[in-house]
């Protein structure tokens, strides 16, 4: 499909959009048919030779706009949902470990490959996906602008869904204008994805043609630090984390100095639910939705005998290997999904309703309604500090995961902007969030932030001694 469209453009000398001819990278959980010459592996060796029978809908949209797909980005195996720890350094089986161009370390999140592709200059734009911080986390640590739009704004058919309800594609770029333009081109109704039909009814105007705003137009709340930041220093260098929090407070003080109304430490009614009830509800929903979602994608692939999760678990058991990190041999999430996908329809509906209640009525809307705010912001934690070696990782004491648990249930737009850097050069960012389908407002404050604050930090050239850690192990021992 993609090749025939491109051929017709050159034949007719047609310009399709403002991004016509601009390169873009796809995360390799997005289906591409065999004619394009790129496999659809989901980062798993079980699908190393697999091709899709049909392109992902969002891929069709960007092809229609004239964008050029340079390649597909590495990802955590199966969106990071193979292992017990979803955000994981050892979850890239087929493509090897993606490394940050800033410090040569783990980039954070299953969209880390898409993020690194943009940060390292391979392409100005990339598509990723997010269920729980998989765009906002790596974007923060690569000094990028990124947008995980409201669920349904971008079509999801043809994308491996960790959750058929909450999983959403998003855009990573070096400017908010690129994000706005790409959203205009890639969004739209998809008859096979009901969420896009709902979102299209509430979309007003083009994202690139929104009126500009001043800081005096904004009322902003800063998430409850007494709760979300109570674990500072528990797992890492508290002094460096304090500096990051101070950077966020200084940025908000500057916004206030320029006219914005800023409420710091705004309480959130459901904050105390973000460490137990919210993640427990999301885990049940993901396990319930993952089996039909994954199996539905697997069944549409050629070049593999794996057609469902049970096949995949069996394949992994029959094809063991010896990686440098033994954690790759685990598949506890897949096994639990296979064995415990047993919610009744009424129980599933009950839990889904509760997740929405925690995230919306008691979460983002609760806070914004209180202060009549148009947007909410919070700092993104440096996952490399919290997750170093994964020896002290606790999913219940990471502020980024705490807040993401609530944003997931709200299906809200989440926009990431660069904020600062650690002494080792690794960036961290600030994240803006708004109500469901208030994506224009989030993009508007991101544009204002970009015009007000210093330019993003560009990675320095990596030292030569790091090259052996940046290339796949097999390349060094293949001869």
N, C-alpha and C positions, 0 to 999 in steps of 0.2 A: 504494500500500500504506500509506504513512505517513499520508496524509490520512484514509483510511477508519478507521484505528485511532484517530486523534485525535478524529474525529467520534463514535465509539462511546463514548469516555471521557466526553465532555461530555453525551452523551445519557443515560448511565447514572450520571453523577456519581461515577465510579470513581476512586480513587487507586491508582496502580499501584506506587509505590515511594517511598522517602524523597526521591528526586530528581524526583518527578513535578512537571511544570511548570517545572523548572529549565532555563534556556537553555543550549545547547551549540553550538559551532562545529565543522564538519567540514573537514578538509583536502580540497582539491579534487582529490585522486587517489582519492577514494572515490565509488563509483557511486551516483547517485540517479536514479530513473526520472523521466520527463517530468512526471508528475502532480504532483510536488512543486514544480515551477516553478523548479528550479535545474539548470543545465547541469552536465555533467561534462567539464571541459576539460583537466585535467592541466597547466594553465598554458601550453598550447600553442595558437597561433592556428589550427592545423589542426583543432582540436576546439572552436572558439569557439561552434558551434551544436549541439554533440553532447549527446545525452541517453542514459542507460543504459536498457536494457530491464528491468533488475532492480536493486533496491537492494543495496548492500553488506550482508553479513550482520551486521557490527557495527552498522550503521545500523538494521537491523531490531531488534536487541537493545535499543538505547537508545530506540527508538520504543515498543517493548513496555513499557519501564519508565516511559513517560510524559514523557520529556524532550522539550524543544522545540528543534528545530534552527533557529537564527536565520539561518544562511547558511553559505557555504563559503569557506574561507580561501585566500588566494593562496599560491602555492608556486613554488619554482624549477622551471623548465620540465622536465617529465618526471622529477620527483623530483631534479632537478639532474644527471641523467645524459645530457644532450645534449652538454654541452661537455666538453673535456678535463679541466677542473677541476670536480670534482663540487660542492664547496661554493663557491658563486660569487656575486659581487655582480651579475653581469649576466645571470643566467639566468631572469629573470621576463619573459617576452615578452608574454603575453596580459594579465596583470593589472597590469603595471607593477612598480616596485620597492617592496617592503615596507620600511618604515623603523622603527627602534626608537623607542618612546615615551620612552626615556631620553636619547638623544643624537642622534636623527634619522639614525642611520647604519644600515648593513646589520645585520640582526638575527642572522645566522648560520644556515645550514642550510635545507633545503627545507621544514621545518615552521615556518619563521619567521613565516609568516602566522598560523598557529594560535596561536603563542606571543604575538605582538603583540596579537591579539584579546583574550586573557586579561589580559595586562599592562596594556593600555590601558582595560580595563573594559567591553568590549563583551559579554562573557559570562564567567561564573565558571569554565567548563570548556571544553576543546577537545580534539579528537582529532587527533593527528599520526601520522606513521610514521617509522621509522628503519631504515636499513641501516647507516649509518656516522656516528653522531653527530648525526643530523638532529633529534632531540628533545633530547638532553642538552646540545648546544651552544647552541641558542637559548634554552632554559630557563635555563641558567647566566647568560646575558647579559640576562635579563629578571627575575631574582630570583624565579623561580617554582619550585614543587615539580612534579616531573615523574617519570613512570615509563614506561620502555620495558620491558615485562614479558618473561619468558621466551618464546621463540618458540612460538607455539601457544596461549598462554593466552588471547589475544584472537583471534577469527576473522579470517581474512585474505581470504576470497573476496570479490570485488567491489572489490578495492583494486589499483591499478596496482603491480605488483611489480618493483622494481629487481632483486631476487633472489627467486626463488620459495622458496629455502631460508631466507635470512637476513632478509628484510624483515619487519617487524612493526609493527603499530599500537601507539600508546601514548597516555597521557593527560597533559595539562598543566592545572595548577590552582594555586590560591593556598593550598591546605592539603592535608595528607596525608589527612585524613578524606575530602575530596572525591574524591581519587584512589582510596582504598580502596572507597568506595561505588560509584563508577563502574566499577571493576574487577568488583565483585560483579555489577553489572547487565549489563555488556557481555560478560563472558567466558562461555564455554560451548562445547560440541562443535558442530562444523559438519561434516556428512557429506561436504562437498566439500573439506575441508581436513584431511587425516590428522593433521597436527601438533596440531590441537585435540583430537583423540580421545586421543592420547597424554598431553597435558597434563591433560585432565580426569580421567584415571585417578590422577594424582598430586596432585590438589588436595585439601587437607584443610581443611574449615571455610570460614567467610566471612572476607573480608579486614577487615571492620569489627569483627569479634568476636575478634580475636587478643588474647591476654593481654598486659598491659603489661609492660615490662621496665625494668630499671635499668642504669646504665652498668657496674656491676660484673658484669653478665651477659655483657658483650661482650669479645671478643678481636678486635682490629682491626689490619690491616696497612696501611701507607701505601706505595704503589707505589714501586719502585726509582727514586729521584730521580737517582741517578748516571747512569742510562741515559735515563729518560724526560724528564728536564729538562736534559740536557746542552746543549741549543740555546738556553738562555735568553740573551737579548741579541744573538743572531746576526741576527735580522730586525727587531728593534724595540727599545724602551726597556727595557733589562735591569733598570734600577732598579725600574720599575713591576711587571715580572714577578716580581722578587725579593720585592716587597711582597706579591704574591698568594700566592706560595709560603710566605712567612712567616705570612700569615693562615691558611693551611691547617695549618701546623705549630702555630700557637697554638690553633686549634680542637681539634686532636688532643691537645695538652697539657691543655686543659680537660677533654676526655673522660677522659683518664688521671687527672687530679686528682679526678674524680668517681667513679673506681673502675674504669674500663675498662683492659684490658691492651692497650697500643698498641705495635706494633713499627714503627718508622720505617725507611724505606729497605729494606723487605723485598725480597730478591732474587727474581726470577721467571725460571724456567729458560728460557722462550722469549722473554724481553725482546729479545735481540739479533736475533730473527727478525722483529720488528715493523716493520722499515724496509725489508726487501727480500723475504724469502720469503713472509711473511704477506700483504702487499699484492699481491704478484704472483699468489699463489694465489687471492686474492679477486677480482682483476681477471679472471682466466680463468673463474672460476665465474660471475661476474656476466655476462660476455659470453655465456657458454654459456646461461644461464638467461633473459637479458633478452629475446632474440628471441621465444621461445615465450610468455613471460610477457606482454610488451607486446602481441604480436599477438593473444593470447587475449582481452585486455581490449578492444583496438580492434575486434575482430570483433563484440563484443556491443553496440556503440554504434550509434545511429541519428543522422542529421543530419550525417554525414561520409562521405567516400569513402575515407578512409585506414583500411586494415584490417590493415596490418602495417608493420614498420619500413622496408621498401623503399619502400612507398607514402609514408611520412612523410618519408624523405630526399628523394624526388622532389618532394613538395609543397613542402618548404622551398626546394628549388632553383628551383622555378617561381614562388614567391611571395616574392621578396626584399623587403627593406624597409630603411629607413635609421634605425636607432635611434641614440641618443647614444653608445652604446658598441658598437664594431664587433665585440666578442667574441661578440655574440648571433648573428652570421652563421655562427659555427662550428657544426658538428655532428659533430665528430670521433668522439665516443663512439658515436653512432648508426651512423656509417659503418663503424667497426671492428666493431661488433656484427653488422652486416649481412654483412660480408665474412669474418669470422673465427670465426663460430659453428660450429666444426668438431671439437669434442672427441668422441672415441669414448666409448661408455658406460663402458668399463673405465678410460679415462684420467680421465673426469669423476669416477667413483667414487673413484679413487686420490687426486685432488686434494682432493675433499671430505673424505675421511678424514684427509688431512694437515692441512687447515684446522681440523678438529675437534681433532686431536691437539695442534696448536700452541695453540689457544685453551683447551682443557680440561685434558688430562693434563699438558701442559707450561706451562699458563697459570694461569688462576684457581684451578683445583683444586690445582695444584702448590703454590701459595703458601698457600692456606687449610689444606690438609692439614698443611703443615709446622708451623704455629703453632696448629692446632686452632681456627682462627678461625671465626666465624659470618658475617663480612662483610668486604669489602675496600673501601677508599675511596681516591680520588685527586682532585686538584684539576682543575677544568676550565679550560683555557687561554682567555685572552681573544683570540678569533679576530680581532676587529677590529684588534688590534695586529699580529698576524702577517700578516693578509691585507690590510692597507691598500694599496689600489690594485692588489693582486695582482702587484706588480712584483718581489717577492722571495719569492714563495710556493714552497715545496718540500714536497710531500706526504710526504717521507721525514724531515723534521725538525720536525714539529709534534707535541708530546707528546700532545695530545688524539687525533690521528689514530693515533699509535703505539699507544696503549692501546686505542683503539676497534677496531683491526685484530684484537686478541686477543679482545676482548669479542664481536665479531661471530662469530668461529669458535666461541666457547663457547655462543652463543645464550642468554646469561645475562641475568638481570634487572638493570637499571641504573636507579638512582634518583637524581635531582638535587635538591639543596637549595641555598638562597641562602647565600652566604658573606660577601661584602663588595662594595665598589665602588671603581672607579678615581676619580681626581680629577675626571674629566669627568662623573661620575655613572653611568657604565656599570657594571652589576653583573658579578660573576663568582661561580661556584658551586663546590660540592663534590659529587662523584659517588660514590655507594655501589654496589658490585656484589657479587653473591653467586653461588653455584652455580646451575646450571640448575634451574628450578622451586623455588628457595628464595625466591620472591617475598615470602612472608609475612615472612621475616626482614629483607629489605631494607626493606619498609614499616614494620616494627617499629622499626628504628633511625632511619628517617626521622621517625617520630612522636616518638621520644625526642629527636631533634635539634631538632625544631620546638618542643618544650616547654622545651628548655634554652637555646637560643640566641635572640638578638634577633629581632624580627619582620622580615619581608622589607621591603626598601627599595621604597617606592612612587614611581613616576615623577613628577617635577615637571611642572607645566603647560608645554608647549612654547611658546617665544616666537613671537610672531606672524610674524616674518620667516622662520620655518621652514615656514610653511604652504604656501608655493609649492613646497617640496620634498617635501611629504607628499601632495599631491594629484597625480593623473595629469596628465602634461604636456598631454594633449589637452583637459582641462577649461579650461586657461588660454588656449587658442588656438582654441576651437571656434566663436567668434563672429566 
